[in-house]
Amino acid sequence: MLRAILTIGLIAAAGLVHAQETTGNGDAAVLRGLDRVNGMVNDITVPVGTTVQLGTLNLTLDECRYPTDNPSGDAFAHLSITEVDEVTPIFKGWMIASSPALNALEHSRYDVWVLRCAINATSSQ
């Protein structure tokens, strides 16, 4: 039931983005990862089409969109997240910077959320 409500909310949010004039595609997304065990927070720039490792997670960015009339505004990132050495994603979908809890990674150790899209960015960890 909760998943259905979140899906409806995500569709509504996607509709709001579409209702804006246009969206731009970023070259990368800036993600924030929290390791709840040791309290470490890492900001990671992930270029589109690449995978970076955060602890025991592999984060793959498929796309990052932002409103062209407000590039520093809301970001929408499509991510696939897997455990290292696993094939089946534990998360696959859109994360929204302004509403990180709307479609969140459910993991016992890590939290991951999108901060913003980046243009002309390179991978950093």
C-alpha positions as CSV (number, residue, x, y, z in Angstrom):
1,M,0.0,0.0,0.0
2,L,2.8,2.4,0.9
3,R,4.6,1.6,-2.3
4,A,1.5,2.4,-4.3
5,I,1.1,5.7,-2.6
6,L,4.7,6.6,-3.2
7,T,4.4,5.5,-6.8
8,I,1.4,7.8,-7.3
9,G,3.3,10.7,-5.6
10,L,6.3,10.0,-7.9
11,I,4.1,10.1,-11.0
12,A,2.5,13.4,-9.8
13,A,6.0,14.9,-9.2
14,A,7.1,13.8,-12.6
15,G,4.0,15.5,-14.0
16,L,5.0,18.7,-12.3
17,V,8.4,18.6,-13.9
18,H,6.8,18.0,-17.3
19,A,4.5,20.9,-16.7
20,Q,7.4,23.3,-16.4
21,E,8.7,24.8,-19.7
22,T,11.5,22.2,-20.3
23,T,13.9,20.1,-18.4
24,G,17.6,19.9,-19.0
25,N,19.8,16.8,-18.7
26,G,22.9,17.0,-16.5
27,D,26.1,15.2,-17.3
28,A,26.2,13.9,-13.7
29,A,24.4,13.9,-10.4
30,V,25.8,14.8,-7.0
31,L,24.7,12.2,-4.5
32,R,25.1,12.1,-0.7
33,G,25.7,8.8,1.0
34,L,25.4,8.2,4.7
35,D,27.0,5.2,6.4
36,R,24.8,4.8,9.5
37,V,27.3,2.5,11.3
38,N,30.2,4.9,11.4
39,G,28.4,8.2,10.7
40,M,30.4,9.0,7.6
41,V,28.8,11.3,5.0
42,N,30.2,11.3,1.5
43,D,29.2,13.5,-1.4
44,I,29.8,11.7,-4.7
45,T,29.6,13.0,-8.3
46,V,28.4,10.2,-10.6
47,P,28.6,10.8,-14.3
48,V,25.7,9.6,-16.4
49,G,26.2,6.0,-17.5
50,T,28.8,5.2,-14.9
51,T,28.9,3.2,-11.7
52,V,30.7,4.3,-8.5
53,Q,31.1,2.4,-5.3
54,L,29.9,3.6,-1.9
55,G,30.9,1.1,0.8
56,T,29.2,-2.2,-0.3
57,L,26.9,-0.5,-2.8
58,N,27.3,0.2,-6.5
59,L,25.5,3.3,-7.6
60,T,24.7,3.6,-11.3
61,L,23.3,6.8,-12.7
62,D,21.1,6.5,-15.8
63,E,19.9,10.1,-16.1
64,C,19.7,13.4,-14.2
65,R,17.1,16.0,-15.1
66,Y,16.6,19.6,-13.8
67,P,14.3,22.5,-14.7
68,T,16.0,24.7,-17.3
69,D,14.4,27.8,-16.0
70,N,15.9,27.1,-12.6
71,P,19.1,25.0,-13.0
72,S,20.0,25.2,-9.3
73,G,16.4,24.0,-8.5
74,D,15.1,20.5,-8.2
75,A,16.9,17.5,-9.6
76,F,15.5,14.2,-10.6
77,A,18.0,11.3,-10.9
78,H,17.3,7.8,-12.2
79,L,19.5,5.4,-10.3
80,S,20.1,1.7,-10.0
81,I,21.7,0.6,-6.8
82,T,23.1,-2.9,-6.2
83,E,25.1,-4.6,-3.5
84,V,28.7,-5.3,-4.6
85,D,28.9,-8.7,-6.5
86,E,25.1,-8.8,-6.9
87,V,23.1,-8.4,-10.1
88,T,19.6,-7.7,-8.8
89,P,19.1,-4.0,-7.9
90,I,18.0,-3.2,-4.3
91,F,16.8,0.1,-5.7
92,K,15.9,1.2,-9.2
93,G,14.0,4.3,-10.0
94,W,13.8,8.1,-9.7
95,M,15.1,10.0,-6.7
96,I,14.0,13.6,-6.3
97,A,16.2,16.1,-4.5
98,S,13.4,18.1,-2.9
99,S,11.6,15.0,-1.7
100,P,14.2,12.4,-0.7
101,A,11.7,10.3,1.3
102,L,9.3,10.0,-1.6
103,N,11.2,7.2,-3.3
104,A,14.0,6.2,-0.9
105,L,16.6,3.5,-0.8
106,E,15.6,1.0,1.9
107,H,18.9,-0.4,3.3
108,S,20.0,-1.4,6.8
109,R,23.3,0.4,6.6
110,Y,23.3,3.1,3.9
111,D,21.1,6.1,3.0
112,V,21.6,7.6,-0.4
113,W,19.9,10.7,-1.8
114,V,20.4,13.1,-4.7
115,L,21.5,16.7,-4.1
116,R,21.6,18.2,-7.6
117,C,22.5,17.6,-11.2
118,A,25.9,18.7,-12.5
119,I,27.1,19.9,-15.9
120,N,30.6,19.2,-17.3
121,A,31.4,17.2,-14.2
122,T,33.9,14.4,-13.6
123,S,33.7,11.5,-11.1
124,S,34.8,12.2,-7.6
125,Q,34.6,10.3,-4.3
